Amino acid sequence: MNKMNWFLKIFLMMALALMGLKSIALAQHVHGSPAPDPHQSHVSHSAHQGHGDHSAHQAYLVTENEPAPTLNVRVFDDPVSGWNLQLVTENFTFAPYHTGLDHIPGEGHGHLYINETKITRILGPWYHLDSLLEGENIVRVALSTNDHKYYMVNDQIVEASVLITAQPSDKQEGCPCPQCKCPRCQCPGRGHGMMRTQ
């Protein structure tokens, strides 16, 4: 009987020792695991909500039940400096007071890109471009919903592009007025340093 008790005690002690080793190993595994990156979900979220490029911007697919927005961009030389863009739309209304709010079909704003770099939002049908890099510049505008998704019709983003060729300023060397384009200009500062289209 004593022998049996002695074997039982040893068996129980071994079992307890094994359980203790298992729990230590489990604790080391849990505490030794790499911690989740706290920025990962934020990065993933920002990739969908960002305004940097098309791949980072979600899309709103216009249904067959609603009128499809259209966009045409026209460019006019500004009388003083730069260019004026006119955004001619159909089935679309600029709604700056709803920017960032819930989607309302046919409402939203534009996103301006110059040479594939996002510049700003456009909140109305006219936008003034003050200057561009010398040479050819691709100016593109894409229509966006109030909640920052690109309008898409037939799997195509509703956008329009124009090519503007900017010439260097014709200000002559030694011009007495630091802001004049030309020494013969009668209006100091008029169009200083701006580049014009061909």
C-alpha positions as CSV (number, residue, x, y, z in Angstrom):
1,M,0.0,0.0,0.0
2,N,2.8,2.4,0.9
3,K,4.6,1.5,-2.3
4,M,1.4,2.3,-4.3
5,N,1.1,5.7,-2.5
6,W,4.7,6.4,-3.2
7,F,4.2,5.8,-7.0
8,L,1.1,7.9,-7.0
9,K,2.9,10.8,-5.4
10,I,5.7,10.6,-7.9
11,F,3.3,10.4,-10.8
12,L,1.3,13.4,-9.5
13,M,4.5,15.4,-9.0
14,M,5.7,14.6,-12.6
15,A,2.3,15.6,-14.0
16,L,2.4,18.9,-12.1
17,A,6.0,19.6,-13.3
18,L,5.0,18.9,-16.9
19,M,2.0,21.2,-16.7
20,G,4.2,23.9,-15.2
21,L,6.7,23.6,-18.1
22,K,3.9,23.8,-20.6
23,S,2.4,26.9,-19.1
24,I,5.9,28.6,-19.1
25,A,6.5,27.7,-22.7
26,L,3.0,29.0,-23.6
27,A,3.7,32.3,-21.8
28,Q,7.0,32.7,-23.6
29,H,5.3,32.1,-27.0
30,V,2.6,34.7,-26.3
31,H,5.0,37.3,-24.9
32,G,7.6,36.6,-27.5
33,S,5.3,37.0,-30.5
34,P,5.7,40.2,-32.5
35,A,3.3,42.9,-31.5
36,P,0.7,43.9,-34.1
37,D,1.7,47.2,-35.9
38,P,-0.6,49.9,-34.4
39,H,-0.4,51.9,-37.7
40,Q,-1.2,49.0,-40.0
41,S,-5.0,49.5,-40.0
42,H,-4.5,53.3,-40.2
43,V,-2.2,52.9,-43.2
44,S,-4.7,50.6,-44.9
45,H,-7.5,53.0,-44.1
46,S,-5.6,56.0,-45.4
47,A,-4.8,54.2,-48.6
48,H,-8.5,54.0,-49.3
49,Q,-9.4,57.5,-48.1
50,G,-6.4,59.4,-49.5
51,H,-6.5,61.9,-52.3
52,G,-3.0,61.4,-53.7
53,D,-3.9,59.4,-56.9
54,H,-6.6,57.2,-58.5
55,S,-5.3,54.0,-56.9
56,A,-5.7,55.6,-53.4
57,H,-9.3,56.9,-54.0
58,Q,-12.4,54.8,-53.8
59,A,-14.9,54.8,-56.6
60,Y,-18.7,55.4,-56.8
61,L,-20.2,53.5,-59.7
62,V,-23.1,55.5,-61.2
63,T,-26.1,53.2,-61.5
64,E,-28.3,52.9,-64.6
65,N,-31.1,54.6,-62.7
66,E,-29.3,57.9,-62.3
67,P,-28.1,60.4,-64.9
68,A,-24.4,60.0,-65.6
69,P,-22.2,63.1,-64.8
70,T,-20.0,64.4,-67.6
71,L,-17.1,66.8,-67.6
72,N,-15.3,69.0,-70.1
73,V,-12.4,71.4,-69.2
74,R,-11.8,74.5,-71.2
75,V,-8.7,76.8,-70.7
76,F,-8.6,80.6,-71.2
77,D,-5.6,82.9,-70.8
78,D,-6.1,85.1,-67.8
79,P,-5.9,88.8,-68.8
80,V,-3.4,89.5,-66.0
81,S,-1.6,86.2,-65.3
82,G,-1.9,82.5,-65.7
83,W,-4.9,80.6,-66.9
84,N,-8.6,80.2,-66.0
85,L,-10.1,76.7,-66.2
86,Q,-13.8,76.3,-66.9
87,L,-15.3,73.0,-65.8
88,V,-18.4,72.4,-67.9
89,T,-20.5,69.6,-66.4
90,E,-23.8,67.9,-67.0
91,N,-25.8,66.0,-64.4
92,F,-23.4,67.3,-61.8
93,T,-23.5,70.2,-59.2
94,F,-20.6,71.5,-57.3
95,A,-21.6,71.4,-53.6
96,P,-18.8,72.8,-51.4
97,Y,-21.2,73.0,-48.4
98,H,-21.6,69.2,-48.6
99,T,-17.9,68.3,-49.0
100,G,-17.1,65.4,-46.6
101,L,-20.7,64.6,-45.9
102,D,-23.0,61.8,-47.2
103,H,-23.2,61.1,-50.9
104,I,-26.0,62.8,-52.8
105,P,-26.2,61.6,-56.4
106,G,-25.0,64.3,-58.8
107,E,-23.2,66.4,-56.2
108,G,-19.6,66.7,-55.3
109,H,-16.3,68.5,-56.1
110,G,-13.4,68.2,-58.4
111,H,-9.8,67.1,-57.9
112,L,-7.1,69.0,-59.8
113,Y,-3.9,67.2,-61.0
114,I,-1.0,68.7,-62.8
115,N,1.4,66.3,-64.4
116,E,-0.2,63.5,-62.2
117,T,0.4,65.3,-58.9
118,K,-2.7,66.2,-57.0
119,I,-2.8,69.9,-56.4
120,T,-6.1,70.7,-54.7
121,R,-9.9,70.3,-54.6
122,I,-12.0,72.4,-57.0
123,L,-15.2,73.5,-55.4
124,G,-16.8,75.4,-58.3
125,P,-17.0,75.6,-62.1
126,W,-14.1,78.0,-62.4
127,Y,-10.5,77.7,-61.2
128,H,-7.5,80.1,-61.6
129,L,-4.1,78.6,-62.4
130,D,-1.4,81.1,-61.5
131,S,1.6,79.5,-63.0
132,L,3.0,76.3,-64.5
133,L,6.4,74.8,-65.1
134,E,7.9,75.8,-68.4
135,G,7.0,73.4,-71.2
136,E,4.1,71.0,-71.6
137,N,1.8,70.4,-68.6
138,I,-1.1,67.9,-68.4
139,V,-3.9,69.4,-66.4
140,R,-6.5,66.9,-65.3
141,V,-9.7,67.2,-63.3
142,A,-11.7,64.3,-61.9
143,L,-15.1,64.5,-60.4
144,S,-15.6,63.3,-56.8
145,T,-18.6,62.6,-54.7
146,N,-19.3,64.5,-51.4
147,D,-17.8,61.6,-49.5
148,H,-14.6,61.6,-51.6
149,K,-15.1,58.8,-54.1
150,Y,-14.5,59.2,-57.8
151,Y,-17.5,59.1,-60.0
152,M,-17.3,56.2,-62.4
153,V,-19.4,55.6,-65.5
154,N,-18.9,52.3,-67.5
155,D,-15.8,51.5,-65.4
156,Q,-14.2,54.9,-66.4
157,I,-13.5,57.7,-64.0
158,V,-15.4,60.9,-65.0
159,E,-12.4,63.2,-65.8
160,A,-11.0,65.5,-68.4
161,S,-7.5,66.6,-69.3
162,V,-6.0,69.5,-71.2
163,L,-2.5,70.2,-72.4
164,I,-1.1,73.6,-71.6
165,T,2.3,74.6,-73.0
166,A,3.9,77.3,-70.8
167,Q,6.4,79.6,-72.2
168,P,9.1,81.3,-70.2
169,S,8.4,84.9,-69.1
170,D,9.5,87.5,-71.7
171,K,10.8,89.9,-69.1
172,Q,14.0,91.4,-70.4
173,E,17.3,91.4,-68.6
174,G,17.9,94.7,-66.8
175,C,14.2,95.6,-66.6
176,P,14.0,98.6,-64.3
177,C,10.9,97.2,-62.6
178,P,11.4,94.0,-60.7
179,Q,7.8,93.0,-61.2
180,C,7.3,94.0,-64.8
181,K,7.2,91.4,-67.6
182,C,8.5,94.0,-70.0
183,P,10.4,97.3,-69.5
184,R,7.8,99.0,-71.7
185,C,4.9,97.9,-69.5
186,Q,2.9,100.8,-68.2
187,C,1.5,98.8,-65.2
188,P,4.2,97.8,-62.7
189,G,3.5,94.3,-61.4
190,R,1.1,93.4,-64.2
191,G,1.6,89.7,-65.0
192,H,5.1,89.6,-63.4
193,G,7.0,86.4,-63.8
194,M,4.1,84.4,-65.2
195,M,4.3,81.9,-68.1
196,R,1.9,82.0,-71.0
197,T,0.4,79.5,-73.3
198,Q,1.4,79.3,-77.0
